[in-house]
Amino acid sequence: MRLGKTDAPTFFDLFAQQASGLVTATSLLASILGASPAERVAIRDQLHDVEHSGDELNHTITRRINQTFVTPLDREDLGQLASNLDDCMDFIDEAADLFVVYRIEEIPEPISALLSDQVDILARCAEQTNEAIPSLKSPLDLRDYWVEINRLENEGDLAYRRTLTTIFDSGLDPVTIIKLKDIVEVLEKACDAYEDLANGIEAIAVKES
């Protein structure tokens, strides 16, 4: 059914769709860890589709900003929120892609467990974001959200350092170490992107107060 002007999604609806996509993307990323190389390709392709849908939402929001005379929040804030949500998605997609293009077949158990810890933190960030974004109309009510995301980002920093240390002490060949290091660093960038998003929402709340 084609949407009419009166039932077109609002900015907040579109942000909620972006946030929901992050939950799906992170779940797919988690499933890559225990998958075979062939299975990883199929999962990566699914994640690409989710990422492409996220890009479309980002473009839709940008067009809506340019076409809307009165916006519910400052135009710059709306654009930045869409961009921050998209950054989270892009890093998740990049991490999944690296598992495939680097053809990493078996990851030693200590490293695999630590990678799982990093992805689990991202999953919790995605879930928190998905729960919070529908309340964006009242940004002051989201204080618990940005506090929790900042806490998770600190937890992610610790996981990142532990994983790097384990990789460098693993005795693996140098090429594999470089590949794993690249993946770990992209996972850390994804965690940082969630913090940027939460900080942006906090800044909006301060502005709106």
C-alpha positions in Angstrom: 0.0 0.0 0.0 1.4 3.4 -1.0 1.7 5.9 1.9 -0.2 9.1 1.6 1.0 12.4 3.0 -0.9 11.9 6.2 0.4 8.5 6.9 4.0 9.0 5.8 6.6 8.0 8.5 7.8 10.8 10.8 11.4 11.6 11.4 11.1 9.6 14.7 9.6 6.6 12.8 12.6 6.7 10.4 15.1 6.9 13.3 13.3 3.9 14.9 13.7 2.0 11.7 17.4 2.7 11.6 17.8 1.6 15.3 15.8 -1.6 14.6 18.2 -2.4 11.7 21.2 -2.1 14.1 19.7 -4.9 16.2 19.3 -7.1 13.1 22.8 -6.3 11.9 24.5 -7.0 15.2 22.7 -10.3 15.4 24.0 -11.3 12.0 27.5 -10.2 13.0 27.4 -12.4 16.1 26.4 -15.4 14.0 29.4 -14.9 11.8 31.8 -15.8 14.6 30.8 -19.4 14.8 30.0 -19.9 11.1 32.0 -21.7 8.5 33.8 -19.7 5.8 31.0 -20.5 3.3 28.3 -19.7 5.8 30.0 -16.4 6.5 29.6 -15.3 2.9 25.8 -15.8 3.0 25.5 -14.0 6.4 27.7 -11.1 5.2 25.5 -10.7 2.2 22.4 -10.6 4.4 24.1 -7.9 6.5 24.9 -6.0 3.4 21.2 -5.9 2.6 20.5 -4.5 6.0 23.2 -1.9 5.6 21.8 -0.9 2.2 18.4 -0.5 3.8 20.0 1.7 6.4 21.6 3.8 3.7 18.2 4.3 2.1 16.7 5.4 5.4 19.6 7.9 5.8 18.9 9.3 2.4 15.2 9.5 3.0 15.8 11.5 6.2 18.1 13.9 4.4 15.5 14.5 1.7 12.8 14.9 4.4 15.0 17.5 6.2 15.4 19.5 3.0 11.7 19.3 2.1 10.2 20.1 5.6 9.6 23.7 6.5 9.2 23.1 10.3 11.2 20.2 11.8 10.6 18.7 15.3 14.3 19.3 16.2 17.0 21.5 14.6 17.8 20.4 11.1 21.5 19.9 11.9 20.6 17.7 14.9 18.3 15.6 12.8 20.9 15.2 10.1 23.6 14.3 12.7 21.4 11.7 14.4 20.8 10.0 11.0 24.5 10.1 10.3 25.5 8.7 13.7 23.0 5.8 13.4 24.4 5.2 9.9 28.0 5.2 11.2 27.1 2.4 13.7 25.7 0.3 10.9 28.6 0.9 8.6 31.2 -0.3 11.1 29.2 -3.4 11.9 28.9 -4.1 8.2 32.7 -3.5 7.7 33.6 -5.9 10.5 31.4 -8.7 9.0 33.0 -8.0 5.6 36.5 -8.4 7.0 35.7 -11.8 8.3 35.0 -12.8 4.7 37.6 -11.0 2.7 40.4 -12.0 5.1 39.3 -15.7 4.9 39.9 -16.4 8.5 39.0 -20.0 8.9 39.5 -20.9 12.5 39.9 -18.4 15.4 41.7 -19.8 18.5 39.3 -20.2 21.4 40.7 -17.4 23.7 40.5 -14.9 20.9 37.1 -16.1 19.7 35.7 -15.7 23.2 37.1 -12.1 23.4 35.7 -11.2 20.0 32.3 -12.5 21.2 32.6 -10.2 24.2 33.1 -7.3 21.9 30.2 -8.2 19.7 28.0 -8.8 22.8 28.8 -5.2 23.9 27.7 -4.0 20.5 24.5 -6.0 20.7 23.7 -4.4 24.1 24.4 -1.0 22.6 22.0 -1.8 19.7 19.3 -3.0 22.0 19.6 0.0 24.3 19.4 2.3 21.2 16.5 0.5 19.8 14.6 0.9 23.0 15.5 4.5 23.5 15.0 6.0 20.0 11.2 5.8 20.1 11.3 8.2 23.1 13.4 10.7 21.1 10.5 13.1 21.1 11.4 13.8 24.8 15.2 13.7 24.7 15.4 14.7 28.4 13.9 11.3 29.3 16.8 9.5 27.7 19.4 10.3 30.4 19.6 6.6 31.4 20.3 5.7 27.8 23.3 7.9 27.2 24.7 7.0 30.7 24.4 3.3 29.9 25.9 3.7 26.4 28.9 5.5 27.9 29.3 2.7 30.5 29.2 0.1 27.7 31.7 2.1 25.7 34.1 2.0 28.7 33.5 -1.8 28.9 34.2 -2.0 25.2 37.5 -0.2 25.7 38.6 -2.8 28.2 37.5 -5.7 25.9 39.3 -4.1 23.0 42.6 -3.9 25.0 42.2 -7.4 26.3 41.6 -8.8 22.8 44.6 -7.0 21.3 46.9 -8.2 24.1 45.7 -11.8 23.6 46.1 -11.6 19.8 49.7 -10.3 20.1 50.6 -13.0 22.7 48.9 -15.8 20.7 51.9 -16.9 18.7 49.9 -16.9 15.5 51.6 -16.0 12.2 52.0 -12.2 11.6 49.5 -12.0 8.7 46.8 -13.6 10.8 47.6 -11.3 13.7 47.3 -8.3 11.4 43.9 -9.5 10.1 42.5 -10.1 13.6 43.8 -6.8 14.7 42.0 -5.0 11.9 38.7 -6.7 12.9 39.1 -5.9 16.5 39.8 -2.2 15.7 36.7 -2.0 13.5 34.6 -3.5 16.4 36.1 -0.8 18.7 35.1 1.9 16.1 31.6 0.6 16.1 31.5 0.9 19.9 32.8 4.5 19.7 30.1 5.3 17.1 27.4 4.3 19.6 29.0 6.7 22.1 29.0 9.5 19.5 25.3 8.8 19.0 24.6 8.9 22.7 26.6 12.1 23.1 24.6 13.6 20.3 21.3 12.8 21.9 22.6 14.2 25.2 23.5 17.4 23.5 20.1 17.7 22.0 18.5 17.1 25.4 20.6 20.0 26.8 19.6 22.2 23.9 15.9 21.4 24.3 15.9 21.8 28.1 
